[in-house]
Amino acid sequence: MFIKPEIGISNDQDGSELYIYLNNERKAFNIIATGGESNYEIQNGVEFTDVKPGFYLVKLQIKSVKSQGANVGQLENVHLIGLAAVDAEIEMRFMRIKK
């Protein structure tokens, strides 16, 4: 299953790193600038293999930023792609910002 965030990223944060978790499994990837925080694009994301039917927690976490003290971007959506995501439903959605 692929997990691909749809986010708007400012140019000065191009190449910042993001963690994506599927339960306790974590993968990192570099985000690509989209020309501004309000210009949303689907990022490449990451692939998780051998995902079985069941309840999963998907989390996104900033690993590192290119420009300290500036916003990284705005999250619009998270796309789940693949056979494991067929007929999947979102049970709960929340956001917690840690400073």
C-alpha positions in Angstrom: 0.0 0.0 0.0 1.2 3.5 -0.9 0.6 6.4 1.5 1.0 9.7 -0.3 0.3 13.1 1.5 -1.2 15.9 -0.5 0.5 19.0 0.8 1.4 22.5 -0.1 5.2 23.2 0.5 6.9 26.5 0.3 10.0 26.7 -1.9 12.4 27.2 1.1 11.4 23.9 2.5 12.1 21.8 -0.6 13.9 18.7 0.5 12.7 18.7 4.1 12.1 15.2 5.4 8.8 13.6 6.6 8.2 10.4 8.5 5.1 8.4 7.6 4.1 5.7 10.1 1.8 2.8 9.6 1.2 1.6 13.1 4.8 1.2 14.4 6.5 0.9 11.0 8.2 4.1 10.0 9.5 5.3 6.6 11.0 8.6 5.6 11.0 10.6 2.4 11.9 14.0 1.1 9.1 16.4 0.4 9.1 18.5 -2.8 8.2 22.2 -2.9 4.9 22.9 -4.6 5.4 26.7 -5.0 3.6 27.7 -1.9 1.6 26.4 1.1 -1.8 26.9 -0.7 -0.7 25.0 -3.8 -1.4 21.4 -2.9 0.2 18.5 -4.8 0.3 14.8 -4.1 3.8 13.9 -3.0 5.6 10.6 -3.9 5.1 9.2 -0.4 6.1 5.7 0.7 5.2 2.1 0.2 4.3 -0.4 2.9 4.3 -4.1 1.9 2.3 -7.1 3.3 -0.5 -4.9 4.7 -3.2 -7.2 6.0 -6.9 -6.2 6.6 -7.4 -4.5 9.9 -7.3 -1.3 11.8 -4.2 0.9 11.3 -3.0 4.2 12.6 -1.4 6.4 10.0 0.8 9.3 11.3 2.9 12.0 9.6 5.8 13.6 11.5 8.4 16.2 10.4 11.8 14.6 10.6 13.9 17.6 9.5 13.4 21.0 7.9 15.5 23.0 5.4 14.5 26.4 6.8 14.4 26.6 10.6 11.7 28.9 12.0 9.5 28.9 8.9 6.3 26.9 8.2 6.9 23.7 6.4 3.6 23.5 4.6 -0.2 22.7 4.8 -1.6 19.2 4.7 -4.7 18.9 2.5 -5.2 15.1 2.4 -3.6 11.7 2.7 -4.0 9.3 -0.1 -4.0 5.5 0.5 -3.4 3.6 -2.8 -3.3 -0.2 -3.4 -5.2 -3.4 -2.8 -5.0 -3.0 1.0 -6.8 0.4 0.7 -9.8 -0.9 -1.3 -13.0 -0.3 0.7 -11.0 1.3 3.5 -12.7 3.8 5.7 -11.4 6.6 7.9 -12.5 6.0 11.5 -11.0 9.1 13.1 -8.9 12.0 12.1 -7.1 14.4 14.4 -4.0 16.7 14.4 -1.7 17.4 17.2 1.0 20.0 16.8 4.1 19.6 19.0 6.4 22.5 19.4 
